[in-house]
Amino acid sequence: MRFRRFCHLLALVPLAFALAPVGPVLGAAAEMGVRHRIDVMVSAEPDAPVLSRLKGARGELSFTVRLSANSKESKFFGMLRPSFPDIVVPDGAGKPLVQQTKLWEEDVCHQRRGLPKVTVTQLGGHFAQGEGRIEISAINRHIGVLVPPDELTPGIKLDRGSDSFGLFYAFRAQTRNSRLNVDLKIYPIDCFL
């Protein structure tokens, strides 16, 4: 009697393995996540003083970007300070001062949790030398402080689009007097967790 029960139980073991939930385990291994890449490009408005007076002049720009990109798998908060020391002012408004350049990219794939928060907080630099030199010093407005002479307005949402790197979300920071634009493109890159 015991032997017969034991044989029945042994016969059920392969059946139990065959019916085990293999699907959810494979589905969990193939779960899609995301990592982000942020590119930057600097351009001038058609009525910018730099374009109207200094075509072909050399200059430099630097700015500060506050970045917060937090998830369970990856945490980053800090200030990025890119600089572009050798810029040539283009001869037309349709050409950028700084070509699209990678600013930051995540190494870790993580769960989808929205876009990183990026804010351009200041922009500085100069173009040309001597009498015709144009200085640029733009900052964000702060509560309790006088409005800066060349105010930097961050967070202007642009239309999303796609290019050779893929789908992107775009945001612009624009200076009031110097009429420069700092465009940030955020690329969500699909990856496996």
Rosetta blueprint (number, residue, H / E / L):
1 M L
2 R H
3 F H
4 R H
5 R H
6 F H
7 C H
8 H H
9 L H
10 L H
11 A H
12 L H
13 V H
14 P H
15 L H
16 A H
17 F H
18 A H
19 L L
20 A L
21 P L
22 V H
23 G H
24 P H
25 V H
26 L H
27 G H
28 A H
29 A H
30 A L
31 E L
32 M E
33 G E
34 V E
35 R E
36 H E
37 R E
38 I E
39 D E
40 V E
41 M E
42 V E
43 S E
44 A E
45 E L
46 P L
47 D L
48 A L
49 P H
50 V H
51 L H
52 S H
53 R H
54 L L
55 K L
56 G L
57 A L
58 R E
59 G E
60 E E
61 L E
62 S E
63 F E
64 T E
65 V E
66 R E
67 L E
68 S E
69 A E
70 N E
71 S L
72 K L
73 E L
74 S L
75 K E
76 F E
77 F E
78 G E
79 M E
80 L E
81 R L
82 P L
83 S E
84 F E
85 P E
86 D E
87 I E
88 V E
89 V L
90 P L
91 D L
92 G L
93 A L
94 G L
95 K L
96 P L
97 L L
98 V E
99 Q E
100 Q E
101 T E
102 K E
103 L E
104 W E
105 E E
106 E L
107 D L
108 V L
109 C L
110 H E
111 Q L
112 R L
113 R L
114 G L
115 L L
116 P L
117 K E
118 V E
119 T E
120 V E
121 T E
122 Q E
123 L E
124 G E
125 G E
126 H E
127 F E
128 A L
129 Q L
130 G H
131 E H
132 G H
133 R L
134 I E
135 E E
136 I E
137 S E
138 A E
139 I E
140 N L
141 R L
142 H L
143 I L
144 G L
145 V L
146 L L
147 V L
148 P L
149 P L
150 D L
151 E E
152 L E
153 T E
154 P E
155 G E
156 I E
157 K E
158 L L
159 D L
160 R L
161 G E
162 S E
163 D E
164 S L
165 F L
166 G E
167 L E
168 F E
169 Y E
170 A E
171 F E
172 R E
173 A E
174 Q E
175 T E
176 R L
177 N L
178 S L
179 R L
180 L E
181 N E
182 V E
183 D E
184 L E
185 K E
186 I E
187 Y E
188 P E
189 I E
190 D E
191 C E
192 F E
193 L L
